[in-house]
């Protein structure tokens, strides 16, 4: 099992920045990649960014150029730096982790609220 604990959410004005953190523990050797997803009220959860064990990254089109995902392997922590935030970025953000051969994330954090005011 893998445990994921997010932190860093909050309230920010449009154009501002926030950094989310996700600390992983447990059987982290089994993890192939980690990422962030978000879910706004009344909407489906969407994948925002992922990072593989070798550092390769991918982003949803809506956040590309504004968000940056990174990881600190020594701390077993993944970060999401969010710049130029927009009101439409308001959502609960979830950290997730996927094992090799899994098609979808296997583990999820509890979520952290990000609210962007206009």
Residue pairs with C-beta under 8 A, 6 or more apart in sequence:
1 26
1 27
1 107
2 24
2 25
2 26
2 27
2 28
2 30
2 31
2 97
2 106
2 107
3 24
3 25
3 26
3 107
4 22
4 23
4 24
4 95
4 96
4 97
4 107
4 108
4 109
5 22
5 23
5 25
5 95
5 109
5 110
6 20
6 21
6 22
6 93
6 94
6 95
6 109
6 110
6 111
6 112
7 20
7 21
7 22
7 23
7 112
8 18
8 19
8 20
8 21
8 112
9 18
9 20
9 93
9 112
9 113
9 114
10 18
10 113
10 114
10 115
11 115
11 116
11 117
12 18
12 85
12 114
12 115
12 116
12 117
13 116
13 117
13 118
14 85
14 86
14 87
14 116
14 117
14 118
15 84
15 85
16 85
16 116
17 81
17 82
17 83
17 84
17 85
18 82
18 85
18 114
19 79
19 80
19 81
19 82
20 36
20 79
20 80
20 82
20 93
20 95
20 112
20 114
21 77
21 78
21 79
22 34
22 36
22 77
22 78
22 79
22 80
22 95
22 109
23 75
23 76
23 77
24 31
24 34
24 76
24 77
24 78
24 97
25 76
28 76
28 97
30 99
30 100
31 53
31 97
31 98
31 99
31 107
32 52
32 53
32 98
32 99
32 100
32 102
33 50
33 51
33 52
33 53
33 97
33 98
34 50
34 51
34 71
34 78
34 95
34 96
34 97
34 98
35 47
35 48
35 49
35 50
35 51
35 69
35 78
35 95
35 96
35 97
35 98
35 105
36 47
36 48
36 49
36 50
36 69
36 78
36 80
36 93
36 94
36 95
36 96
37 45
37 46
37 47
37 48
37 93
37 94
37 96
37 105
38 45
38 46
38 48
38 89
38 91
38 92
38 93
38 94
38 114
39 45
39 46
39 91
39 92
39 94
39 111
40 88
40 90
40 91
40 92
43 91
45 94
46 60
47 60
48 59
48 60
48 63
48 67
48 80
48 93
49 57
49 58
49 59
49 60
49 63
49 67
49 68
49 69
49 80
50 57
50 58
50 69
51 57
51 69
51 70
51 71
51 78
55 71
57 68
57 69
59 67
59 69
62 88
63 82
63 89
66 82
66 83
66 84
66 85
67 80
67 81
67 82
67 83
68 80
68 81
68 83
69 78
69 79
69 80
69 81
70 78
70 79
70 81
71 77
71 78
71 79
72 78
72 79
78 95
80 93
82 89
82 114
85 114
85 116
86 116
87 116
87 117
87 118
88 116
89 114
89 116
90 114
90 115
90 116
91 114
92 111
92 112
92 113
92 114
93 111
93 112
93 113
93 114
94 108
94 109
94 110
94 111
95 108
95 109
96 105
96 107
96 108
96 109
97 105
97 106
97 107
98 104
98 105
98 106
99 106
